[in-house]
Each structure stands twice: as structure tokens, then as C-alpha cells.
Amino acid sequence: MFIDEAKIRVKAGDGGNGCMAFRREKYVPRGGPSGGDGGKGGDVVMESSERHNTLVHFRFNPEYKAERGRHGEGSNKTGREGADVLLKVPVGTIVYDEETGEKVFDFSAPDQRMVIARGGRGGRGNARFATSVHQAPREHEPGRPGEEHNYRLELKLLADVGLVGYPNVGKSTLISRISAARPKIADYPFTTLEPNLGVVAVGDPRDEVSFVVADIPGLIEGAHTGAGLGTQFLRHIERTRLLVHLVDVSDGSGRPDIVKDAEVILGELASFGAQLEEKPMIMVASKIDVANKDKVAALKKYCKKHKLKLYEISAVTGQGIEELKFAIAKEVEALREQALQQAEAADSHSA
């Protein structure tokens, strides 16, 4: 099962206690206070990694505790700092505070780091309290407790293109044709139980365009409320730049009303509430090699009415695949350029 959500509890290390001690050495007549400070407690640090692609390791081990700092010692010896705990998460993980619901951090790139629980400060030893008028202090501080938090981790796939549509419309077959991904393919609904990612390269090597495609498990009516595989996978479409909506135009789909099929999927995207319906979309008439002419005509009419680009493909025979790949690459390039311009404009505005 694809794990895309987990809850964890983290506890940073407590600081070590400050020490109360006095030097009593043979040739030091006025040794005075010599209690060292306690060491700082270890932090809990989170880092994004491309080597991880699920949150399953947090399901089986949800609690993490950093080492506490060692106590201070005599002869002004400071206690050793506690060791940090490093937690690796996949790129695309969002960290939420479980109690407030506030978004703490969004790991959108590899090797990003964040301290999610800070270790407690070590207490001061009595040597720190010595003054000219208070030469034998007995005051010393306990270490501060480390931070403690409950977090909810949510993983959203990072892909440029999301393939959407009813179960069994040919999404998995398409991704296997245009990339090196090898998803499970079978002739029954909900074959795909977890999103599959594939990297697609278009053009010659000198000016090649590459993009990542996510094959999202099939949606059905009511998916935004949890029906079928539900919202668990709708959230993965949030980060994509472009949606490719596959519609089965063959007689074997078991769904005669092709326009209703398209509208149901568009309705589910709109109902999810993350502006998915506003994303650019390419429509694809799938299984064109065994197409029903009336379905194709109805879909063409629908796309023309709603100003959607339509491509006819057969993932089995390869018909229309190259044309679709180049169309997707062109659209992705334009959207990347648009995002870059918006980011530059935002930076100049903030400066």
C-alpha cells in the first residue's frame, strides 16, 4: 500500500544540569567555585531525500527522541552536548503541527533541512554566578527541557503531469509506453493502487525536454468525499502543472455516455477544493484502435465547446503517442517558463 500520511511524536533532548563544585587543590589556596555548565540537548532534524519515496518507515516507528545533554562537572567541565536525531523524508512531504493544523514546512526540493524540535539549553554551573562580592555561590541551574511536538506528515507526489480519468481507461498502459515506468496492468478496475511515476524525454539529446508523469489511480463519482480510492490520491494532483484527462472511447468501457464520464471527472477535480479545475488540461481519446465512432464524435464536440485540446491515441498500437508526447512537452515548457517569470516577479517585488 502506498503510504502518504503519517503521524509522529518528536522530543528533543533536555539540557544537562549545571554543576555545583568548589576547587580544593593543594596549591590553589582560593580555588573558588568550579561547577561547569550542562550540555545542550540534541535537536530533532528533518531532511528531504530523493532516496525515500514513502512515509512507511514512520508508520512502524512513530516516536523519536534526541539524546539529552550531559550534566556539568567540577573543574569547570562543561557537559557533552546530546546527539541530534536526523529524520529523512521524501521530497514533496509537508509537515503540519498536529495540534494547531499549521503548516510547519514544505519539503519541495532535495536536501532541505529543518529543525523540528530544538534541544534544551544546558543549565549554568555555580562558577557562572561568582562575583567580586559573592565569591562562593551555591546557585546552579537545571537544564531546560527540549521541545516536544506532534506532527502530521503528508506526502504529495512531485510531477509535472498528472494522468487522470476513470479506472481502466489506459493510464498505466500510456505511462508504460512513454516512459521507463512498468506499472501493473490488468483488465479490471483499480489495478493501480498507488501512483506510478515515469520520466519522459522528448526531442534530440542536445535540446531535450524531460518531464515527470504521475499515473494517478482511477477516479470515480464521489472520489472527493472518499469514494473508491478517494481523496488519498486526489491530493497528488495538486502539485502537477498539467492534467492529461484520458477518456475511453471503446465499446468495452461499459459506460455509454462519454460526455457524462468527462464531466464527472471534472466535477470531482472541482469538488476537491484545491483549484484543480483551474489547471491546464489536455483531453485524450484513449483506445482509438477499437473506438466507437459516436463516442469519438461526442467527445470532439464536447472539447470544441469547452476549448480543450483533444488527441486520439492507442497505447497498444502506438497511434498518436508521439504527437501527444510532443504536445505535453510543449505545454510543460510553457508552464515552467510562466512559473519562472512569476517567481522572478515575486522576488523583485519583495526586494
Secondary structure, DSSP 8 states (H G I E B T S, - for coil): ----EEEEEEE----------B--BTTBTT--B----------EEEEEETT---SHHHHH--EEE-------BTTTB-------EEEEEETTEEEEETTT--EEEE--STT-EEEEE--------GGGG--SS--S-----------EEEEEEEE----SEEEE-STTSSHHHHHHHHSS------SSTT---S-EEEEEEES-GGG-EEEEEEE-----TTGGGT-TTTHHHHGGGTT-SEEEEEEE-BGGGS---HHHHHHHHHHHHHHHSSSGGGS-EEEEEE-GGGB-HHHHHHHHHHHHHTT-EEEE--TTT-TTHHHHHHHHHHHHHHHHHHHHHHHHHHHHHH-
